[in-house]
């Protein structure tokens, strides 16, 4: 079953952003991976989640 938000171009872009951030994080110095890594992952996940949540009312 497909959800409405999966058809949204902006949601697809946010998923691509998450993949790009994951790839970028792999290049971080080891001392930055834990704090900065966690913050960036949560922020990018939040973008996609907020888009999907916002599409429920439509």
C-alpha positions in Angstrom: 0.0 0.0 0.0 1.3 3.4 -1.0 0.9 6.4 1.2 0.1 9.9 -0.3 3.3 11.4 0.9 5.3 8.9 -1.1 4.1 10.6 -4.3 5.4 14.0 -3.2 8.5 15.2 -4.9 9.7 17.1 -1.9 9.4 13.9 0.2 11.5 12.0 -2.3 14.1 14.8 -2.2 14.2 14.6 1.6 14.9 10.9 1.3 17.7 11.6 -1.1 19.1 14.2 1.3 19.1 11.5 4.0 21.2 9.2 1.8 23.6 12.1 0.9 24.0 12.9 4.6 24.7 9.3 5.5 27.4 9.2 2.8 28.9 12.5 4.0 29.0 11.3 7.6 31.3 8.4 6.6 34.0 11.0 5.7 33.9 12.7 9.0 36.9 12.5 11.4 36.4 9.8 14.0 36.2 12.3 16.9 33.2 14.0 15.2 31.2 11.0 14.2 29.3 10.5 17.4 28.0 13.9 18.3 27.7 15.5 14.9 26.7 12.3 13.3 23.7 11.8 15.7 22.5 15.4 15.2 22.7 15.3 11.4 20.9 12.0 11.2 18.1 13.1 13.5 17.7 16.4 11.6 17.5 14.7 8.2 15.1 12.1 9.5 12.9 14.8 10.9 12.6 16.5 7.6 11.1 13.4 5.9 8.9 12.6 8.9 7.5 16.2 9.1 6.6 16.1 5.4 4.9 12.8 5.8 3.0 13.9 8.9 2.0 17.1 7.3 0.5 15.3 4.3 -2.0 13.4 6.5 -4.5 16.3 6.6 -4.7 16.6 2.8 
